[in-house]
Structure formats: structure tokens, C-alpha cells
Amino acid sequence: MNIKQKEIVSKSILTPGRGLLEGYSHSLNPYAGCAFACSYCYVRQLPVGLFREEEWGSWIDIKTNAAELLNKELLKARKKGPVTIFMSSATDPYQPIEAKMKLTRRLLEIMLENQPDFLFVQTRSPLVKRDIDLFQQFGDRVRVSMTIETDKEEVRKAFSPSAPPIQARMKTLRELTEEGIQTQATIAPLLPCSKEFPVKLRDIASRITLDDYWMGDGSGGKRTGKLGIKKIYEEMGLEKWYNPAAHKVVLKMFKKEMGEAEIRISQKGFDPY
Ligand code: SF4
């Protein structure tokens, strides 16, 4: 897909945490729009996705003044109390354009100068390993979460053909963990997977989080219903997986392999710390 890129000047960069992110003081999105264009992306149903005339995944706004704003807003926020940041809630901070723009990296450098109490980094991109040197300087104030919704590449291709391959994500997550960074393998939203999935994730992340549309889309599955992705399940003959009970079966598999201690469910897996 041809992606339209636009440089914009934002009014603010730190957004107060609310809804599923109410445990955070702020969320931080270096970009608006997302080239990964996942079919199940709940942002498609938010105003930023709904009221733009272009298709989700076909445009990216680059917040050129993000670093300057963050510098100012971090100082202000710290005066008011603990600062806990979720990056990012409505875009992927390591989507392909970041390789060239290095905007997310600049934001990390600013946060190192004036450290938040906690930073949660959410991505599905192997590009995140470029910034290992910076994450190491945050110590236990950062957790890097890698989305791995399935271990089946054909399923990934059906639901998010523009997102990075599963194997590359697993490899990156292992590297981050081996470099001493707190990590998380985030199975969200859970997609059809194999029985070997727990073994594949067992040793590559500090912990696992499991979530699905019904627990995690902020509307009990209604937003996801409007996206029409049930059709993808049907086309693949996998409709039994489009079910709020499916996560229980997968959870049982993971508990058997890993015990309860390292597994979190839905919102708890995205809480600070
Ligand atoms: S990577 Fe995240 S923000 Fe981007 S399209 Fe996929 S779900 Fe949406």
C-alpha cells in the first residue's frame, strides 16, 4: 500500500491516561496513523480512524515537534506527581518510518534526561532492538512489550499482512530479554495458534500477557464486531476461535507450561510496573 506521510505540528504530546490506560498518568504517540494496518486494530473505530477520509494504514502524520513538546510537558507533569507513560496507544512507535525519522529514539533520549517513574513500550516491530542501549539506561523503569498474537505465520498474514513476521518478533524479544531489559510477550488480541505456542514463548520474555477482543477492546467486543473481521476467521475455517471462551483454552495451555506467576490477563498485563 502507498502510504501518505505528512509532517505536522502538534499542540501537545502527553495525553492523560484514561479507559484501559487509567493506571498511567499519560500516553505518548510519536505518530498518528500506523503503517501496520492490522485488520483488528481498535483505533480504526476511534475518532482518529473514523473521521479521516483515508483508509486506516494508508496515512501517517509525523509529529515533528514531539521532542520539543515532551521536554516541556515532562517537566510540568513531574511537578504534579508520579509520571507513568504508555508508548504507544494508537500507533506503533517502531513502524517502518521510525527507521528514518528516529523520532521515538529522540523521545527516549529526552525521557532519559528527565526520567518518568515508569515507561511501557508497546510494539510489534523488530526495529525496537535499535534502542537497546537506551532501554538499558532506564533499568527497571522500562518494560518493552512485543505483540505476538499467534505463532502461526499464515494466521499473521491473514490478519495483519503489513506487520512484521512472527519469527522476527520472537527473535527480537529474546534479544531484548538477554540484554537484561524487562520484557513482555503480549498475545493481544489472541489469534488462532498451535499447541506449541507456550513452549515457543516460555523462555523469551520476562512475562506473558493474554488478551482478546471481548476483554480488551474497551467495549466488550462491540468495536471489534464493527470491523467485520469474523469474515477472516470464516474464510480460514477457524470460526471457533472467534469466541470469548477461546482464551480460556489457551490460558490453560500456558499455565501448564509456565505456571501462574508469569501470566497476566488483559488490562493487568498493561498496568505500570
Ligand atoms: S500496530 Fe497497533 S496501532 Fe498499528 S495498526 Fe496494528 S494494532 Fe493498530
Boltz pocket constraint, residues with backbone or C-beta under 6 A from the ligand:
constraints:
  - pocket:
      binder: B
      contacts: [[A, 34], [A, 35], [A, 36], [A, 37], [A, 38], [A, 40], [A, 41], [A, 42], [A, 43], [A, 89], [A, 90], [A, 91], [A, 92], [A, 124]]
      max_distance: 6.0
